[in-house]
Amino acid sequence: MEIQLKDLEEFEANITEMGYIKYNQDYRHSDFQFWKCFYENDEKIYQIGMTCYDWSKYEFGDDHIGVDYECMFLDSDRIDLIVSKNIKIEEFEIMALDFYNTMKKYI
C-alpha cells in the first residue's frame, strides 16, 4: 500500500480513530509504525502493525509512504504474517483473523 505525503495527516487521523497507536522507532528499518492489539475473551491474541517507509527522504524516491502489513501472534512462539499488497487495513484485519483462526491450533 502507498500513502501520498499530502494524504498522510488524514490517514493518521483515520487509523488512530480505528484504535491504532503510532510509534516512531526503527522496527525493520522503517520510519514509523501503527500497532493495534486484538483480543479473544479479554486476552491479547495478536497485534496488527503497519510498518511505514518514507521514500521521499531518498534522492531516488518520490512523495509517498510505503506500507507493509503485519500480524504478529502474542505468544511465546513467533508466528507472523507479513503482507505487502495494495489493500485497505480493513481487508488485512479480516486476513489476519483468518490467519489466526487457521494457525491457532499450532500454538
PyMOL commands that place a pseudoatom at each C-alpha (Angstrom):
pseudoatom trace, name=CA, resn=MET, resi=1, chain=A, elem=C, hetatm=0, pos=[0.000, 0.000, 0.000]
pseudoatom trace, name=CA, resn=GLU, resi=2, chain=A, elem=C, hetatm=0, pos=[1.130, 3.538, -0.624]
pseudoatom trace, name=CA, resn=ILE, resi=3, chain=A, elem=C, hetatm=0, pos=[0.128, 6.775, 1.058]
pseudoatom trace, name=CA, resn=GLN, resi=4, chain=A, elem=C, hetatm=0, pos=[0.853, 10.050, -0.691]
pseudoatom trace, name=CA, resn=LEU, resi=5, chain=A, elem=C, hetatm=0, pos=[2.620, 12.514, 1.618]
pseudoatom trace, name=CA, resn=LYS, resi=6, chain=A, elem=C, hetatm=0, pos=[-0.160, 15.047, 1.071]
pseudoatom trace, name=CA, resn=ASP, resi=7, chain=A, elem=C, hetatm=0, pos=[-2.652, 12.476, 2.478]
pseudoatom trace, name=CA, resn=LEU, resi=8, chain=A, elem=C, hetatm=0, pos=[-0.579, 11.372, 5.472]
pseudoatom trace, name=CA, resn=GLU, resi=9, chain=A, elem=C, hetatm=0, pos=[-2.266, 13.594, 8.067]
pseudoatom trace, name=CA, resn=GLU, resi=10, chain=A, elem=C, hetatm=0, pos=[-5.749, 12.383, 7.085]
pseudoatom trace, name=CA, resn=PHE, resi=11, chain=A, elem=C, hetatm=0, pos=[-4.539, 8.761, 7.033]
pseudoatom trace, name=CA, resn=GLU, resi=12, chain=A, elem=C, hetatm=0, pos=[-3.052, 9.105, 10.534]
pseudoatom trace, name=CA, resn=ALA, resi=13, chain=A, elem=C, hetatm=0, pos=[-6.305, 10.589, 11.868]
pseudoatom trace, name=CA, resn=ASN, resi=14, chain=A, elem=C, hetatm=0, pos=[-8.384, 7.776, 10.361]
pseudoatom trace, name=CA, resn=ILE, resi=15, chain=A, elem=C, hetatm=0, pos=[-6.107, 4.972, 11.555]
pseudoatom trace, name=CA, resn=THR, resi=16, chain=A, elem=C, hetatm=0, pos=[-5.893, 6.462, 15.055]
pseudoatom trace, name=CA, resn=GLU, resi=17, chain=A, elem=C, hetatm=0, pos=[-9.692, 6.586, 15.168]
pseudoatom trace, name=CA, resn=MET, resi=18, chain=A, elem=C, hetatm=0, pos=[-9.660, 2.836, 14.415]
pseudoatom trace, name=CA, resn=GLY, resi=19, chain=A, elem=C, hetatm=0, pos=[-7.585, 2.235, 17.555]
pseudoatom trace, name=CA, resn=TYR, resi=20, chain=A, elem=C, hetatm=0, pos=[-4.075, 2.091, 16.105]
pseudoatom trace, name=CA, resn=ILE, resi=21, chain=A, elem=C, hetatm=0, pos=[-1.219, 3.753, 18.007]
pseudoatom trace, name=CA, resn=LYS, resi=22, chain=A, elem=C, hetatm=0, pos=[1.702, 5.406, 16.236]
pseudoatom trace, name=CA, resn=TYR, resi=23, chain=A, elem=C, hetatm=0, pos=[5.282, 4.519, 17.205]
pseudoatom trace, name=CA, resn=ASN, resi=24, chain=A, elem=C, hetatm=0, pos=[8.434, 6.230, 15.982]
pseudoatom trace, name=CA, resn=GLN, resi=25, chain=A, elem=C, hetatm=0, pos=[11.042, 3.516, 16.252]
pseudoatom trace, name=CA, resn=ASP, resi=26, chain=A, elem=C, hetatm=0, pos=[13.405, 1.679, 13.946]
pseudoatom trace, name=CA, resn=TYR, resi=27, chain=A, elem=C, hetatm=0, pos=[11.453, -1.539, 13.513]
pseudoatom trace, name=CA, resn=ARG, resi=28, chain=A, elem=C, hetatm=0, pos=[12.560, -3.417, 10.390]
pseudoatom trace, name=CA, resn=HIS, resi=29, chain=A, elem=C, hetatm=0, pos=[14.319, -0.222, 9.230]
pseudoatom trace, name=CA, resn=SER, resi=30, chain=A, elem=C, hetatm=0, pos=[11.001, 1.623, 8.995]
pseudoatom trace, name=CA, resn=ASP, resi=31, chain=A, elem=C, hetatm=0, pos=[10.372, 5.291, 9.713]
pseudoatom trace, name=CA, resn=PHE, resi=32, chain=A, elem=C, hetatm=0, pos=[7.298, 4.726, 11.898]
pseudoatom trace, name=CA, resn=GLN, resi=33, chain=A, elem=C, hetatm=0, pos=[4.587, 2.174, 12.593]
pseudoatom trace, name=CA, resn=PHE, resi=34, chain=A, elem=C, hetatm=0, pos=[0.996, 1.860, 13.755]
pseudoatom trace, name=CA, resn=TRP, resi=35, chain=A, elem=C, hetatm=0, pos=[0.015, -1.054, 16.024]
pseudoatom trace, name=CA, resn=LYS, resi=36, chain=A, elem=C, hetatm=0, pos=[-3.240, -2.379, 17.465]
pseudoatom trace, name=CA, resn=CYS, resi=37, chain=A, elem=C, hetatm=0, pos=[-3.901, -5.379, 19.748]
pseudoatom trace, name=CA, resn=PHE, resi=38, chain=A, elem=C, hetatm=0, pos=[-6.739, -7.810, 19.134]
pseudoatom trace, name=CA, resn=TYR, resi=39, chain=A, elem=C, hetatm=0, pos=[-8.410, -9.839, 21.895]
pseudoatom trace, name=CA, resn=GLU, resi=40, chain=A, elem=C, hetatm=0, pos=[-10.261, -13.085, 22.493]
pseudoatom trace, name=CA, resn=ASN, resi=41, chain=A, elem=C, hetatm=0, pos=[-12.093, -13.349, 25.838]
pseudoatom trace, name=CA, resn=ASP, resi=42, chain=A, elem=C, hetatm=0, pos=[-10.181, -10.334, 27.208]
pseudoatom trace, name=CA, resn=GLU, resi=43, chain=A, elem=C, hetatm=0, pos=[-6.836, -11.973, 26.340]
pseudoatom trace, name=CA, resn=LYS, resi=44, chain=A, elem=C, hetatm=0, pos=[-4.453, -10.382, 23.835]
pseudoatom trace, name=CA, resn=ILE, resi=45, chain=A, elem=C, hetatm=0, pos=[-4.058, -12.882, 20.998]
pseudoatom trace, name=CA, resn=TYR, resi=46, chain=A, elem=C, hetatm=0, pos=[-2.332, -10.950, 18.214]
pseudoatom trace, name=CA, resn=GLN, resi=47, chain=A, elem=C, hetatm=0, pos=[-1.453, -7.499, 17.069]
pseudoatom trace, name=CA, resn=ILE, resi=48, chain=A, elem=C, hetatm=0, pos=[-1.577, -5.875, 13.676]
pseudoatom trace, name=CA, resn=GLY, resi=49, chain=A, elem=C, hetatm=0, pos=[1.058, -3.443, 12.579]
pseudoatom trace, name=CA, resn=MET, resi=50, chain=A, elem=C, hetatm=0, pos=[1.513, -1.139, 9.644]
pseudoatom trace, name=CA, resn=THR, resi=51, chain=A, elem=C, hetatm=0, pos=[5.213, -0.600, 9.020]
pseudoatom trace, name=CA, resn=CYS, resi=52, chain=A, elem=C, hetatm=0, pos=[5.736, 2.672, 7.151]
pseudoatom trace, name=CA, resn=TYR, resi=53, chain=A, elem=C, hetatm=0, pos=[8.673, 3.671, 4.955]
pseudoatom trace, name=CA, resn=ASP, resi=54, chain=A, elem=C, hetatm=0, pos=[9.118, 7.301, 3.846]
pseudoatom trace, name=CA, resn=TRP, resi=55, chain=A, elem=C, hetatm=0, pos=[10.538, 7.138, 0.331]
pseudoatom trace, name=CA, resn=SER, resi=56, chain=A, elem=C, hetatm=0, pos=[10.630, 10.921, -0.061]
pseudoatom trace, name=CA, resn=LYS, resi=57, chain=A, elem=C, hetatm=0, pos=[13.807, 11.141, 2.035]
pseudoatom trace, name=CA, resn=TYR, resi=58, chain=A, elem=C, hetatm=0, pos=[15.852, 9.426, -0.680]
pseudoatom trace, name=CA, resn=GLU, resi=59, chain=A, elem=C, hetatm=0, pos=[17.154, 11.116, -3.821]
pseudoatom trace, name=CA, resn=PHE, resi=60, chain=A, elem=C, hetatm=0, pos=[15.621, 8.392, -5.976]
pseudoatom trace, name=CA, resn=GLY, resi=61, chain=A, elem=C, hetatm=0, pos=[12.354, 8.330, -4.020]
pseudoatom trace, name=CA, resn=ASP, resi=62, chain=A, elem=C, hetatm=0, pos=[9.097, 10.071, -4.643]
pseudoatom trace, name=CA, resn=ASP, resi=63, chain=A, elem=C, hetatm=0, pos=[6.484, 11.628, -2.370]
pseudoatom trace, name=CA, resn=HIS, resi=64, chain=A, elem=C, hetatm=0, pos=[4.882, 8.568, -0.860]
pseudoatom trace, name=CA, resn=ILE, resi=65, chain=A, elem=C, hetatm=0, pos=[4.949, 6.335, 2.193]
pseudoatom trace, name=CA, resn=GLY, resi=66, chain=A, elem=C, hetatm=0, pos=[5.192, 2.593, 1.542]
pseudoatom trace, name=CA, resn=VAL, resi=67, chain=A, elem=C, hetatm=0, pos=[3.260, 0.377, 3.972]
pseudoatom trace, name=CA, resn=ASP, resi=68, chain=A, elem=C, hetatm=0, pos=[3.680, -3.303, 4.869]
pseudoatom trace, name=CA, resn=TYR, resi=69, chain=A, elem=C, hetatm=0, pos=[1.043, -5.026, 6.992]
pseudoatom trace, name=CA, resn=GLU, resi=70, chain=A, elem=C, hetatm=0, pos=[1.987, -7.443, 9.734]
pseudoatom trace, name=CA, resn=CYS, resi=71, chain=A, elem=C, hetatm=0, pos=[0.059, -9.784, 12.014]
pseudoatom trace, name=CA, resn=MET, resi=72, chain=A, elem=C, hetatm=0, pos=[2.114, -10.963, 14.992]
pseudoatom trace, name=CA, resn=PHE, resi=73, chain=A, elem=C, hetatm=0, pos=[0.814, -13.557, 17.427]
pseudoatom trace, name=CA, resn=LEU, resi=74, chain=A, elem=C, hetatm=0, pos=[1.288, -12.635, 21.081]
pseudoatom trace, name=CA, resn=ASP, resi=75, chain=A, elem=C, hetatm=0, pos=[2.519, -15.990, 22.232]
pseudoatom trace, name=CA, resn=SER, resi=76, chain=A, elem=C, hetatm=0, pos=[5.808, -17.497, 23.272]
pseudoatom trace, name=CA, resn=ASP, resi=77, chain=A, elem=C, hetatm=0, pos=[6.318, -18.787, 19.728]
pseudoatom trace, name=CA, resn=ARG, resi=78, chain=A, elem=C, hetatm=0, pos=[6.899, -16.389, 16.870]
pseudoatom trace, name=CA, resn=ILE, resi=79, chain=A, elem=C, hetatm=0, pos=[4.256, -16.764, 14.165]
pseudoatom trace, name=CA, resn=ASP, resi=80, chain=A, elem=C, hetatm=0, pos=[3.861, -13.778, 11.823]
pseudoatom trace, name=CA, resn=LEU, resi=81, chain=A, elem=C, hetatm=0, pos=[2.101, -12.863, 8.624]
pseudoatom trace, name=CA, resn=ILE, resi=82, chain=A, elem=C, hetatm=0, pos=[3.643, -10.036, 6.584]
pseudoatom trace, name=CA, resn=VAL, resi=83, chain=A, elem=C, hetatm=0, pos=[1.873, -8.692, 3.503]
pseudoatom trace, name=CA, resn=SER, resi=84, chain=A, elem=C, hetatm=0, pos=[2.972, -6.032, 1.060]
pseudoatom trace, name=CA, resn=LYS, resi=85, chain=A, elem=C, hetatm=0, pos=[-0.107, -5.560, -1.097]
pseudoatom trace, name=CA, resn=ASN, resi=86, chain=A, elem=C, hetatm=0, pos=[-2.307, -2.674, -2.141]
pseudoatom trace, name=CA, resn=ILE, resi=87, chain=A, elem=C, hetatm=0, pos=[-5.240, -3.429, 0.161]
pseudoatom trace, name=CA, resn=LYS, resi=88, chain=A, elem=C, hetatm=0, pos=[-7.039, -1.470, 2.870]
pseudoatom trace, name=CA, resn=ILE, resi=89, chain=A, elem=C, hetatm=0, pos=[-6.372, -2.070, 6.558]
pseudoatom trace, name=CA, resn=GLU, resi=90, chain=A, elem=C, hetatm=0, pos=[-9.928, -3.360, 6.977]
pseudoatom trace, name=CA, resn=GLU, resi=91, chain=A, elem=C, hetatm=0, pos=[-9.164, -6.113, 4.447]
pseudoatom trace, name=CA, resn=PHE, resi=92, chain=A, elem=C, hetatm=0, pos=[-5.944, -7.003, 6.223]
pseudoatom trace, name=CA, resn=GLU, resi=93, chain=A, elem=C, hetatm=0, pos=[-7.767, -7.200, 9.567]
pseudoatom trace, name=CA, resn=ILE, resi=94, chain=A, elem=C, hetatm=0, pos=[-10.024, -9.886, 8.031]
pseudoatom trace, name=CA, resn=MET, resi=95, chain=A, elem=C, hetatm=0, pos=[-6.979, -11.653, 6.568]
pseudoatom trace, name=CA, resn=ALA, resi=96, chain=A, elem=C, hetatm=0, pos=[-5.232, -11.552, 9.973]
pseudoatom trace, name=CA, resn=LEU, resi=97, chain=A, elem=C, hetatm=0, pos=[-8.261, -13.021, 11.765]
pseudoatom trace, name=CA, resn=ASP, resi=98, chain=A, elem=C, hetatm=0, pos=[-8.450, -15.830, 9.194]
pseudoatom trace, name=CA, resn=PHE, resi=99, chain=A, elem=C, hetatm=0, pos=[-4.708, -16.419, 9.645]
pseudoatom trace, name=CA, resn=TYR, resi=100, chain=A, elem=C, hetatm=0, pos=[-5.074, -16.546, 13.431]
pseudoatom trace, name=CA, resn=ASN, resi=101, chain=A, elem=C, hetatm=0, pos=[-8.038, -18.941, 13.279]
pseudoatom trace, name=CA, resn=THR, resi=102, chain=A, elem=C, hetatm=0, pos=[-6.122, -21.235, 10.924]
pseudoatom trace, name=CA, resn=MET, resi=103, chain=A, elem=C, hetatm=0, pos=[-2.841, -21.190, 12.853]
pseudoatom trace, name=CA, resn=LYS, resi=104, chain=A, elem=C, hetatm=0, pos=[-4.017, -21.156, 16.483]
pseudoatom trace, name=CA, resn=LYS, resi=105, chain=A, elem=C, hetatm=0, pos=[-4.111, -24.963, 16.591]
pseudoatom trace, name=CA, resn=TYR, resi=106, chain=A, elem=C, hetatm=0, pos=[-0.306, -24.854, 16.239]
pseudoatom trace, name=CA, resn=ILE, resi=107, chain=A, elem=C, hetatm=0, pos=[0.199, -22.556, 19.234]
for i in range(1, 107): cmd.bond("trace and resi %d" % i, "trace and resi %d" % (i + 1))
show_as sticks, trace
zoom trace
